[in-house]
């Protein structure tokens, strides 16, 4: 007997920058995850990496001789939002649950010139059905064909 094949999910994860005053979008990084946990882990690491690029630590050796100035509080700080999300355990868990449920995830931050987005979305694949368990605390729907009202037809 042949087992039915259903599309399994992979997750397309990407980081983009979009200029605020044009339609140009630049892909900064991309990753294909096989589980919601791997996708959420990549999103978290990418948020932290992007924050470091937007607002580097002034004590790093590369900035030792750079002319640095203290910014006023009116300056947009997108790195702060990225770091806060990356370090929030509840946000990480909610992201895993959303991805496990088949929903897309999007986090955007904006500065003066650009909007930065970190996103993950489910992708159907043509491999045989293989269910990844939902992360702890997530409620996943039963597999197709399961339920108390289904009967086997012979």
C-alpha positions in Angstrom: 0.0 0.0 0.0 1.3 3.4 -0.9 1.4 6.1 1.7 -0.1 9.4 0.8 2.3 12.2 0.2 1.5 15.7 1.5 3.7 18.7 1.1 6.0 19.2 4.1 7.1 22.6 5.1 10.4 24.4 4.9 10.9 28.0 6.0 12.4 30.7 3.9 14.1 33.2 6.2 15.5 36.5 4.9 16.7 39.9 5.9 16.1 42.8 3.6 16.7 46.5 3.5 14.4 48.8 1.6 15.1 52.5 0.9 12.3 54.6 2.3 12.2 57.0 -0.7 12.4 54.4 -3.5 11.2 50.9 -4.3 14.7 49.4 -4.2 14.9 46.3 -1.9 18.2 44.7 -1.1 18.5 41.1 0.2 21.0 41.1 3.0 20.8 37.5 4.0 18.8 34.3 3.3 18.4 30.9 4.9 16.2 27.9 4.4 15.2 26.2 7.6 13.7 22.7 7.9 12.0 23.2 11.3 10.2 26.1 13.1 12.9 26.0 15.7 15.7 26.4 13.2 13.9 29.2 11.6 13.3 31.0 14.9 16.9 30.5 15.9 18.2 32.0 12.6 15.8 35.0 13.0 17.1 35.6 16.5 20.7 35.4 15.5 20.1 37.6 12.4 18.3 40.2 14.5 21.3 40.4 16.8 23.7 40.5 13.8 21.8 43.3 12.1 21.7 45.3 15.3 25.4 45.0 15.5 25.8 46.3 12.0 23.4 49.2 12.5 24.8 50.1 16.0 28.3 48.6 16.5 29.9 48.5 19.9 32.3 51.6 19.9 34.9 49.6 21.8 35.5 47.1 18.9 39.0 47.3 17.5 37.7 48.3 14.0 36.3 51.5 15.5 39.3 52.3 17.7 40.4 55.4 15.6 37.0 56.3 14.1 35.6 59.7 14.9 32.5 58.8 17.0 29.9 61.2 18.3 27.2 60.6 20.9 23.7 60.7 19.2 20.8 62.6 20.7 17.7 60.8 21.9 15.8 62.0 18.9 17.8 59.8 16.6 16.0 56.6 15.5 17.5 53.5 17.1 16.4 50.5 15.1 19.1 48.4 16.7 17.5 48.7 20.1 14.3 47.1 18.8 16.2 44.3 17.1 18.2 43.5 20.2 15.1 43.7 22.5 13.3 41.2 20.2 16.3 38.9 20.0 16.6 38.7 23.8 12.9 38.2 24.5 12.3 34.5 25.3 8.6 34.9 25.0 8.8 36.5 21.6 11.1 33.6 20.5 8.5 31.1 21.7 5.6 32.9 20.0 7.6 33.0 16.8 8.2 29.2 16.9 4.5 28.6 17.6 3.4 30.9 14.7 5.8 29.2 12.3 4.8 25.7 13.4 1.1 26.7 12.8 2.1 27.7 9.2 2.0 31.4 9.7 4.6 33.9 8.4 6.7 36.1 10.7 7.8 39.6 10.0 9.8 42.1 12.2 10.5 45.5 10.7 12.5 48.5 12.1 13.1 51.8 10.5 15.8 54.5 10.6 16.1 57.7 8.6 16.9 56.1 5.3 15.7 52.5 5.2 13.4 49.9 6.6 15.0 46.7 7.7 12.9 43.5 7.7 13.6 40.1 9.2 11.1 37.5 7.9 10.3 33.9 7.7 7.5 32.2 5.7 6.5 28.6 5.2 7.3 27.0 1.9 5.7 23.9 0.5 8.1 21.2 -0.6 7.4 18.1 -2.6 9.1 15.6 -0.3 7.1 12.8 1.4 5.0 13.8 4.4 7.0 14.1 7.6 5.7 16.0 10.5 8.0 17.8 12.7 6.8 18.0 16.3 5.6 21.4 17.4 7.8 23.1 19.9 6.8 22.7 23.6 3.8 24.9 24.5 2.5 25.1 20.9 -0.8 23.6 19.9 -0.6 22.0 16.5 -3.5 20.8 14.5 -4.0 17.1 14.1 -2.6 15.5 10.9 -4.9 15.4 7.9 -7.2 12.5 8.0 -7.1 12.2 11.8 -10.2 12.7 13.8 -12.9 10.8 15.6 -15.4 10.9 12.7 -13.1 9.4 10.1 -13.6 5.8 9.1 -11.4 3.5 7.0 -12.9 2.6 3.7 -12.0 -0.9 2.4 
